Structures are given as structure tokens and as C-alpha cells.
Amino acid sequence: MSMMDAGGNAQNQGSAGATDVVTQLQGIVRQLSAWVQAFKGRAAFGSFTMGASATTVVSQPVVASNSIITLTPTNATAGTLMGSAKSLYISAKTTGISFTVATANGVVATGGETFDYSISTPS
């Protein structure tokens, strides 16, 4: 039950004081900052165009030896490439520098195939 002061305002509603609210918000900020630091550099996204070759090197400094790289075709020629014997795979990862995609059968791609990629790196 709440008490009313002379002006009809409720007293003792159990609300936190301004200092308590600020302390709680600072704690939330610290937790979010720790979360950001924990996941920083563990995920990256980008895109590339396959050249008229059997391999293409994609510069990406977040690549690590244990990175998981997923490719998504973004135009019809890339979709056709991925559905053929030339389908791309990740043939190399150079930590802190790049990854290389190659056609599965070693045959030159047409060129102009566009892809999005995502990289996640477990800790």
C-alpha cells in the first residue's frame, strides 16, 4: 500500500533512486562491452567476383586457420557454377591475410560470378 504526501503524490513506491539506476546502467554497459570484445574479429562478411580462372584469392584479414567460410552465389552464373562440377571450395586460408577459392575440377570459371561470404571463427 502506498502513502500519499500532502500534495497527493505517492511515496515509497519501491522505485530505485537515481544513483541505483545509473549503477545498473553502468553494469549493463560493462557487460555489453565485454560481449563486443569477446566476439570482435570472430565474424566477417563480404563479397567477391570470381575471375576467369580456376582460383581467386579473397583478401580478408580476419581469416584464421580454424575459420569457417560460407559462400553464397549472388548471380545466375555463380549459381550455375556452384551446381556444376566446377563448384567452388575453400582451397587455402592464410591467417590474417586471405582465403582462396578454387573450382573443384580445376577448370577455369567463366568469370563474373559474384558471391557473398561469411566467416566465423570459433575461439
Summary of the structure (lengths in Angstrom):
residues: 123
radius of gyration: 26.4
end to end distance: 51.8
largest distance: 87.6
contacts: 297
relative contact order: 0.23
helix: 24%
strand: 36%
